[in-house]
Amino acid sequence: MEHTKLVFNCQQCTMYVKDSLPPNSVGSSLRQLVPDDGISGKVLATGETVNIYGNCCAELKGYSVAVKNLLAMPVVCEGRGRKDLFAVIELINKDDGPLFTEEDEHSLMYYCTLAALTMKNASAFRFERQQQLNAINLVTRSASISLSSPLKLRRIPSKTFAITMASEVKAEHMNLLSELIFPVHTLSMEKDSNVVLAYVRQIFTNENLLEKLGISAEIFNAFLIQVSKHYRSVPYHNFLHAFDVLQTVQVIVKWAPISFSDLEILILYVCALCHDLDHMGLNNSFHSGTETPLGILSEATGIGSPLEVHHCNMMFNIMQIQGCGIFTELPQHQQTLAFKMSIDLILATDMAKHATFLKEFIDLVVNDENQEDRFL
């Protein structure tokens, strides 16, 4: 900003930033942009440049100097039919004239354009860097699984735990749980919000799956509750949808012409339950088309499945909560396999990959099964 003061030959130059300021900016020429506050607030609201002088400045308050003339301009980045306003630059008291000229406006417009591009790139870089770290963390976990430092996320009080686990499957639904005709949407009308948990629990216990693999009911129940708590109340990608997918996967496993091991079934069930954890209700195409941070990440880094990476990370975070490590009770070699398969399975739920997987599957149905095809 000091350089800008020299260029425009003015007494003060301040940038009012829309987002939160970094801690080291205190005392600098950066200020927090406050809506409806003075000239900068007006520019924020209208997106229009303000150039005033003389009597128009007489009633201005809140400045450290007497304002004789003032030029304020939005720092805006335009693209794909939208405008992103990052800041407002405000020049006060031009030393070599009574007002800021049209030439000054053109010069400041060029400066604001460069500032907008710089701020947008910096914002995208910070988000991209964080997501790259998430992706690296994901790969690291798949190679060397360690849950020795559990995350302290939302703990479930004992009273809440008991109430949540009290629901039971209706008798008329028991036999239908393994059928494609199961009326899943009738559960959305239940007054008891915990009833879906009972149906999920029943699927996992139908074949004594937990007992066969040595997974305690206490850990499974704690894991299940945490998963349900980390689904958002969105119209479709909610916990009922997760149960719907789980129930469908169970039917496929039951009627498939090949056999699955108990460990494979457990991994399939867990991934079906967790594949949309913390879904915000917007898909990858939306994020790309509207240039949200997730969309910018996808375009800039080539990570084609940012939401699926997020779902996978959420599942691993839940498993790190003390008492929720559903895979940690398995032998070490099974733990490693479970985590690696989970990553592959959840990332494969990106619908952009569906056509490719479907074609490969159709090509395989006429051939004998082999080990390489088992994952598909």
N, C-alpha and C positions, 0 to 999 in steps of 0.2 A: 504493500500500500504506500510506503514511503516513495518508491520509485514512481508510482502513479501520481502522487502529489506533484512531483517535479515535472512530469510529462504535461500535466494539465495546469500547472502553475496555480495551485489552489492552496487554501489554508488547511483544509482537512479532507481526508479520503477514508471512508469507512465501508467495510463490507458487512452487511447484515445477512447472516447465514441461516437458512431455514432449518437444517438439521442440528442436532446437538453438537456443541463445540467441544473439541478435545481439551483436556485439562491444561495443557501448556499454552493455550491461546489467551488466557487471562492477562489483561493489561496490554494486549496488542490492539491493532486496528480492526479486529474482528468482533462482531457483536451478534447476539442471538436475535434473530428476526421474530418480532412479536406481531401477530395479526392485529389490525385495527389500531396500531400504535404509530402515530405520526405519519410522516411522508413515506417512510419505508413500508409501513403497514398498508398504506393506500396503493403503493406500487405492487405489493404482494397480492392485494385483492383484485386489482384491475389488470395487472400485467402490462400496464402502460408507463411510458417514460414521463417524468415530471421535471419541468425546467421552469423555475420561477425566479423572480428577482424583485427588488424594490419593495413597494408596499405589500406585495403578496407574502413577503417574509416577515413582516412586522409582528405577526401574532404567533410565530413558531416558538414553541417552548421545548425544554428538555435538552437543549444543546449547550455545550460548554463555551461556545463563542456566540457573539451576536451575528445572526445570519443575514447577509446582504444579498446573496444569490445562491441558488442550490440546483444541482442536477442529480436526479436519481433515476437509475435504469435497472430493469430486471435482468438477472443472469439466467437465461433460458436456453434450453437445448431442445430443438424441434426434430421430429422424425416420426414417420409412419402415422401422420395425422394427429399427433398429440404433442403437447408442450409440457416439459418438466422444468419448473422454476426452482432453482437451487438457492438463489441469494438475491440481494439487492445491493448495488454499489451506489454510494452517495458521495458526491463531491460538494464541498461548501466553500464559498468565498473565493472566486477567481481573482487573483491579484492584479492582473493586467487588463481588467475591463469590468464594466458594470454587470455583465451577465455571461453565461456560458453560451457560446455561439452554436450555430448549426454544424459547423466543422467539429466543434468539441463533441457534439452528440454522435456524429459519424465515427469519430475516433474512439469514443467510449463504447459504442456498439461493437466495434471490432474487438476491443479488449474484453467485453462481456462474453462474446462468443467463444473466445479462447478459454476464458475462465470456466464457462459452462462445460465445455468439452473436457477440460482437466478435472473438474469436480465429478462429472459423470463417470469418467474412466477410473478415478480414484475409488468411487463408491462401488463400481463393478469389480474392481480388483480386490477390495477388502472382502466382498462377499465370495468372490471366486476362490480366493486364498483359503477362506474358512471351509468351503465345500471341498476343496482339494485335500485339506487336512482330514476332513471327514472320510473322504474316499480312501486316503492312505491308511487311516485308522481301521477302516473296514477290511482292507486287504491284509493288514498286519494281524488283525484278529483271526482271519481265516488261516493264516500260516502258523501262528503260535497263540493258542487260546489260553488266556489267563484271566481268571475272575477273582483274583486275590484281593482286589481293592474295590469293593462294591460301592456303587454310587448311592448317595443318600437322596433319593427322589421321594415321591409321595408315599408315606407309610400309611397302612390301613389300621385304624384303631380296632382293638379286640371286639368291642361291641358292634361296630360296623361290619367287621368280618363275619361275626356270627349271624347277623341279620341277613347279610348278602348271601350266605351259603344255605339259608333255610329253605329256599324255594325248591320245588320238585317238578319232575316231568309229569304231565297229565297222562292218566292211564290210556286214554284213547290215542295218544300220540306215540306211545312206547314202540309199537310195532311198525309205525310209519317212519320212524327215524332213519331206517335203512332203505327207504323207498324214494324214488324221484318225485312221487306225488305228495311228499310231505308239505303241508300247508304253512310254509314258513312265515308268510305275511300275517297270519292270524296272531302271531306272537307280538306284533307291533301294537295290537289293541289291548294287550294285557295291562292291567293297572299296576301290577308288580313289575317294576323296572328290572328286577334281578332274575326274572324267570328265564331269560335267555341263557344266563350262566348255568342254570340247572341242565338245560338241553346240551350245552357244550360239554359239561362235565360227564353227562351220560354217554356221549359219543366216545370220549376218551376211555371210559371204563367198561364199555360194552364187551370188549374182548379181553378184559383184564390186562390191557396194554401196559398200564402203569406198574402193576404188580410184576409182570414178566420182565420189565426193564429195571426194576428196583427203584422206581421213583416214588417218593413218599407223597401221600395225599396232602399233607400240610404244605409242602413246597408247591405242588401242582395248583392247589387252591389259591395260594398267595399269588402265584404267577398269573393265573386266570383273572383274578380280580384286578391286578395291575393292568393287564391288557385291556380289559373292559373300560377302565378309567381313562386310558390314553387314546380312546377313540372319541372323536368330536361329534357333536350333535348336528351333523350335516344331513341333507336329505337322502343321500344314497350311500356314500362310503362310510357308513357307521358300523357299530358293533353288530347290528342285526345282519348287515351285508356280510360281515366276516363269518358269522354263524352259517349263513346261507351257503357260502363257498365251502366251508368246512363240511357241512352236511352233504353237499354234492360230491365232494372229494371222497367222503366215506362210501357213498354209493358206488362210485367208479372203482374204488379199491376192492369193494366187496364183489362186484360182478366182472372185474377185469379177467381176461383169459390167462393172465400170468400171476404169479404169486409174489407178494412183497414180504420182506422180513419185518419183524416187529419194530426194529429201529427205523426202517424206511417209512413205515406207516406213521410212527411218532413224528418224524421230521415233516412229512407231508401234512399231517394234521396241524402241527404248530405253525408251519408257514401259511397254511390256509387261514388260520386264525389271525395271524399277524401281518398279512401281506399289504394291508392298507392302514397300518397304525398311524395315527395323528394326521390322517388325510384332511386337507383343508377344503375339499369339495371342488377343486379346480384341477384339470388335468395338465399334462406336460404341454400339449398344443396351445392351451390358453396362455400358459406362462411364456411360451416362445412368441406367440402372436402379439401379446400386449407388452412385451419387454419388461416383465417383472424380474426381480433379481434371479429367480430360478431360471427364467427364460434366457437371461443374459449369460448365466453360467453354462447352460446347455449349448448355446451358440459359440461362446468364447473358448470353452475347454473341450468340446466334443463329447462331453458326458451326456449320452442320449437318454438317460433315465434318472434325472435328479430326484423325482419324487420317490422312486423305488429305492434309491440309495438311502433316502431319509427314513422310509419305513423300516428298512433293514437295521439302520442305526438305532432306531427306537426300540426294536425288539431286543437288540443286544444290551441296550441301556437298562431295560426292564430286567433282563436276566442277571444284571450286575447288582440289583438291589438285594440286600441281605435277605436270604430265605426265599428268593424267587428264581434261583438258578436251576431251571428244570433240566438242563443238559449236564449240570455239574455232578450229578449223581451217577452218570454213566462212566464206564472205564475210559481212560484217556484217549485211546485210539477211536472210540465211538464218539467222544466229545468232538474231536477234530473233524471227523467225517460229518457230524451233525451240523457244525458251524459252516463248513465249506458248502455242503448241500443247501443249507438255508440261504446262503448268499445267492447261489445260482438260481434257486427256485423263486425267490422273491424278485430278483432282477428280471426274471423271465416273464413276470406278470405285466410288464410294460406292453400295452396293446399295440404299440408300433412294431413289436417283434412277432405279433401273433401270426400274421400271414406266413412268415418264414418258418416258424415252428410247425404250423399246420401242414405246409407243403412237405416238409421233411417227414412228418408223421405219416402222411398219406403214402409217401414213397416207401415207407418202411413196412406198412401193414401187409404187403405182399411178400415180404422177406422174413426169414426166420430171425427171431430175436437174438441179439448178441450183447455182450457186456457194454460195448460203446453206446448201444441204443437204449440202455436201461434208463438213463437220466431223462431222455426225451419222452 
